[in-house]
């Protein structure tokens, strides 16, 4: 039994079953035993590999996107460049390098904010960013980022780790899915007493089979609302990349990853990464209600539109065969339809309508 599992068992024994959202929050962010608070989960030695760790091309294209949007919104002199959930700091480093190359002086004028709550990961990020140039500051929330200045914010694999609530279809209607313990103190899912407003269900809910799962994410919605209101007020743009779907639907997407292998979400609390798929359509709708342009596409289409093939060609030109093979493999992992290209989606929001990497709106 992990230390966090013992804590969860004690909590359930004292207060009763907990929601899936509360379980996720404890697994990921418990101050003593939470997954992101106690380890560096990224890369080959961790539990999963993110796009910035796969290839420098990913961060370079994101940096180029930020520069183009910065120009489109009027070249503000004092922008805030923020990454929320910055992992090891690799993406921020590649963004800063690319911005300085494409727009000399911008990196040094901008204020780079890394929005990170884990003290352990802050140390990893600081090490990664040594010698990157520019001014890097850390904060815990978007609210702590300097107000009154245009905000250009990036979140890669951010929303998938924000807890979701799950509801299961029963003969008594949709009931909130809870985490309980059995007689042997194993963690198990049960259907609780809490019900769901039918207005929140997608159209296919009526035909769903008993036991079907529907997910909602109030915490994700609240964060998007906060970011959208900030951009609408101060100007700027946001770019969010994650695995998920472009329209809401029925399905259990809660999953755990341990040492690059899928794991039972209830098996190793605090030791495995927990995520669920992101409903991008709902996030886009929130941004649109705040008066922002919101654009959606797949990661593959986005990176290819930004020039992934061309960048790969320049990296491979006159290089050894081993380098060319490596770069080709990175392109396939980032943009291939069988890898990250279709599974990962991209949401961009901004005060301007025409956004690079997306088709022009009608």
N, C-alpha and C positions, 0 to 999 in steps of 0.2 A: 504494500500500500504506500503510495507516494505521500509526502507530507501534506500536500494540498488536498489529496483525497481524504485523509484523516480529518482535516479541517472541515471539508464539505460534509462528511458523514456526521460529524458533531453538530453542525448547523442544522442539518435535516432532522436529526434526532431531537433537537431542541425546539425547532420552529415548524417543521413539516417540509414538504417538497418545495423546491425552488424552481423558478422558471428557467428555460433554456438560456434566456438573455443573462440572467444572474449567474448561471453556471459558466457561460462563455466569459463574462467579465472577470470572474474569479480565476478561471484557468489562465487567462491572458495577462491580467493586470493586478492580481493580488500583490501587495507590496513586498511580502516575504517570499512567496512561492510562485508568483505569476510567471508565465512563460517568457514574456518580453522583459520582465524585470530582473531576471536571473541569468540570462544567457545571451550569446550572440548566435541567433538561429540561421544566419545567412551563409550561403556559399557551400562548397563541397563538404566542409566539416560540420555544417549545420544541418537543418532539416529540409531546406528548400533553397532554390536559386532564383533570384529575381532578374528581370531583364537588364538592369544596369550592370549586374555581375556577369551576365552572359557576354556582353559586348559594349565597348566604348561607343559604338555607333548609336545605340539607343539614347544615351545621355547627350551626345552631340546633336542629334536631331531634335531632341526636346529643347536644348539650348537655342538652336536656330529658330525653332517655333516661337520661343519667348521673345527673341530679338525682333522677329517680324511683327508680332502682336504689339510689342512695345512701340515700334515705329508707327503702326496703324492707329494707336490710341493717342498719338501726338508727341511721342518722344519725351515723356515727363522726366524731369531732371533728377528726381529723388525717389525712384521706385523702391518698393520692398519686394524682393525676390524670395519667396518662401517655399520650403518643401515641408509638407506635413507627413509624418511617418517616414523619416529619411533613411531608415535602414542602417547601412554601414557608412553612409555619406558619399558613396560612389557616384550617385546621380548628381548630387550637388556639386561635386568636384568637376565632373564632366561639363555640367551646365556653365559653371563659372569660367572654365577654360575656353569653351566655345563662344560665350558672350564676349569675352575679351578679344578673341580673334576676329569676330564679325563686326563688333562695334567697340573699337578701342576706347577705353576710359569708362565705359558703362559699368563694368564689373567693379571698378573702384568707387564710382559714385553711388551705386546701389547699396542697399542694406540687405544682406543675406540673412534670413531667419530660418532656423531649423526648429520645427515644432515637434518636440520629443519629450516624453514624460519619463523614460527609462534612464536613470543615472548611468547604468552600465553601457547602454548604447550611445549615450552622449560622449563617453570617453572614447569609444570606438570611432565615432564620427570625427571627433577632434583630431585623432591620430590620422585618419584618412585625409583630412583637409589641411594638414600641415603643408605649407608651401604653395597652397592653391591660389593665393592672392585674394584680394577683397577682404571685406569685413564680415565675419560670421558670428551671429549671436544666436543663443538658444532661448526658447520660451516653451511653456507648457501648453498653451492654447492659442488659437487664432486671435482671441481678444487681447493677448499680450503683445501681439505684433504692432509696431508703430501705427497709430491711427492717423487719418488725415492725409495719407500718402497712397498713391496708386499701388494696388496689391496684385502681384503676379504669382499665383500659387500653384504648385504641382503636388499631386498625391498619386504615387504609384503603389498599387497593392495596399491601399489604405482602408477603403470602405469595407472590404471583405472581412476585416478583423474587428469591425465594430459589431457588437452583439445584436442578434435578431431574436424576435419572439416567434415561436412556432405554434401553430394550431393544427389539431388533428381532427379529421372528420369521424364522428361517432354516430350511433343511432339516436343520440340526443342533440345532434347538431355539432358545430365546430367548437371544440374545447381546447383550452391552452395546454400545450405539451409541457410537462414538468419533469424534473429529475428527482427521483426518489431512491430509496435503498430497499433491497430485499432482505430476507432473513439472515443472509450471510454477509450483509453489508456491501454487496455489490451495487453499483450505481445502475439504475434502470430508468427507462422512460415510462411515464404514465400519462393518461389524459386527466387533467385537472378539472376544477369546477368553473374556471373562468371561461366566458364565451366571447365571441367576436361579433362586432357589428357587421351584419350582412353587406352593408354598403361598401365595406373594405375588400370584399372578395372579388376575384377576377371572374370574367364571364364563364370560364370552364369549371367553376366550383360546383355548379349544380349537377354536373355529370360525373364528378369525382367519386371514386370508389371509397368505401369505408377504410379508414386507416391512412388516407391521403393526407399530405402535409401542405400547409400554406404558411409562408413566412412574411412577416412585416418587420420593418426596422425603424422604429421611431427615433432611435439615437442617430442613425444615418441621416434621416430627414432633418433633424435638428441641426446637425453639423452643416449640411448643405445650405440650409436656410441662413445660418450665421455667415457663411462664406459669401453667399449670393448677396445678402444685404450689404455686406462690407464692400464688395466690388461695385454694386449699384451706387453706393454712396460716394466712394473714393476713386472709382475707376479701376481699370486693370482687367485681369482675365484669370481663369482657372482651368487647369487641365488635369483630368483624373482618369487613370488607367487601371483596370482591374478585370478579373474574370467575372462574368455574369451574363445577363440576358437583356435584350433590348425592349422587352415587354413583360409585364407581370404574368405569372402563371402558377399552377399547382406543382409542387415537387419539394422533396427534402434534399437540400443542398448542403446541410451541415456536414463538414468533413474534418478529419484530423490528419496531420502529416508528421511523421516521425522518421528521421534519418532518410528522407527522400522517398518514403514508402507510406501509402495510405494506412491509417490506423483506426481502430474503433474510437469514436469521439469520447466515450465514457471510460476508456481503458487506462489512460495515463494522464490524468488532469495535472496541468502545470508542466508536463514534460513534452507534450506534443502541441503543435500549432493547431489552433481551431479557426476555421473560416467558414463562410457561406457565400453563395453567389450574390452578386449585387444586382438589384433592380434599377437599371440605368434610366429607364423611362420615367420612373417616379422622381429620381433626382433631377432629371432634365426639366420636368414639369415645375418643380420647386423653383429652379433658377428662372424659368420663363415667367412665373408669377411675380418675381422680383424685378421684372423688366429687362432681363438680360437675354441676349441671344444664346441659345443652347443647341449644340450640334453633337450628333452621335454617329459613330462608325466603329468598325473593327480595328484592332491594333494593326493587323496586316495592311489593310487599305490605308490607314493613317501613315504608317511608316513608309510605305511605298510611295505615297503621294508627296511626302517630304523629301524623297530622294535617297531612300535606303540603298537601292541598287547602285546608284551613281557613287555614293560614298563607299560602298564595298569595292567598287571598281577602282577607286583611287587608292584605297588601302592595299589592294592586291596587285596593283600595277608594279611591275618590276620587282615584285617580292618573290621569295622562294615558294616552291610548290606547297610546302607544308603550311605556309602562311595563307596562301590562296585557298587551300582546302579548309583551313580553320575559319576564315572569313565567310566562305560560302556556307559552312555549317551554321554560323551565327545568324546569317540572313534567314536560313530555313527555320531555325528555332524561333526567331523573333516574328517572322511574318508568314510562315507556312501555314496553310489551312489545317493541317493535321497536328500542329503544335500550338503555339501561342497566337498565331495570326487570327484565327476565328474565335477561339475561346475567350480571348481578352478583348474588351470593348474600351472605347475612348469617349469621354464626355468633355467637351470644351464649352465654357461659358464666358461671356465677355460683354462689354458695353458696345462693341462693334459687331456688325452682322457677318462680314466676310472674314472667315477664319482659315488660315492656312491648314492644309491637310483634309479639308472637308469640301464637298461640292457647294457651289454658291447657292444660296437660298433663292427660291422662285420669287 
